[in-house]
C-alpha cells in the first residue's frame, strides 16, 4: 500500500514540475518511475489476494 502512495506522489510531483528525478532533472521521468512503483504495488496486492483465496 505504501508503494502505491509513494508512486502517486512521484507522479503528481513529476507532472506538476515540483519534483524531478535525481541525476536527470526531469519531471516526466519521475512520473514514469511513479507509474512503475504504482504498478508494482498493485501487482503485490493482487498476488497477496490470490494467495489468500487459494488457501
C-alpha positions as CSV (number, residue, x, y, z in Angstrom):
1,X,0.0,0.0,0.0
2,X,2.9,2.4,0.8
3,X,4.4,1.9,-2.6
4,X,1.1,3.0,-4.3
5,X,1.0,6.2,-2.2
6,X,4.7,7.0,-2.9
7,X,4.2,6.3,-6.6
8,X,1.2,8.7,-6.7
9,X,3.3,11.4,-5.0
10,X,6.0,10.8,-7.6
11,X,3.5,11.1,-10.5
12,X,1.9,14.2,-9.1
13,X,5.2,15.9,-8.3
14,X,6.8,15.0,-11.6
15,X,3.9,16.1,-13.7
16,X,3.4,19.4,-11.8
17,X,7.1,20.3,-12.1
18,X,7.6,20.5,-8.4
19,X,9.9,17.4,-8.2
20,X,12.5,15.9,-10.6
21,X,14.3,12.7,-10.9
22,X,17.8,12.9,-9.4
23,X,20.5,12.9,-12.0
24,X,18.2,13.9,-14.9
25,X,16.3,16.9,-13.6
26,X,13.3,15.5,-15.4
27,X,9.8,15.7,-14.0
28,X,8.3,13.4,-16.7
29,X,11.0,10.7,-15.9
30,X,10.0,10.9,-12.2
31,X,6.4,10.4,-13.3
32,X,7.3,7.3,-15.2
33,X,9.2,5.9,-12.2
34,X,6.0,6.7,-10.2
35,X,3.9,4.7,-12.6
36,X,6.3,1.7,-12.3
37,X,6.1,1.9,-8.5
38,X,2.3,2.0,-8.5
39,X,2.2,-0.9,-10.9
40,X,4.5,-2.9,-8.6
41,X,2.3,-2.1,-5.6
42,X,-0.9,-3.2,-7.4
43,X,0.8,-6.4,-8.5
44,X,1.9,-7.2,-5.0
45,X,-1.6,-6.6,-3.6
46,X,-3.3,-8.7,-6.3
47,X,-0.7,-11.5,-5.7
48,X,-1.4,-11.5,-2.0
49,X,-5.2,-11.6,-2.5
50,X,-4.8,-14.5,-4.9
51,X,-2.7,-16.5,-2.4
52,X,-5.4,-15.9,0.3
53,X,-8.2,-17.1,-2.0
54,X,-6.2,-20.2,-2.9
55,X,-6.0,-21.3,0.7
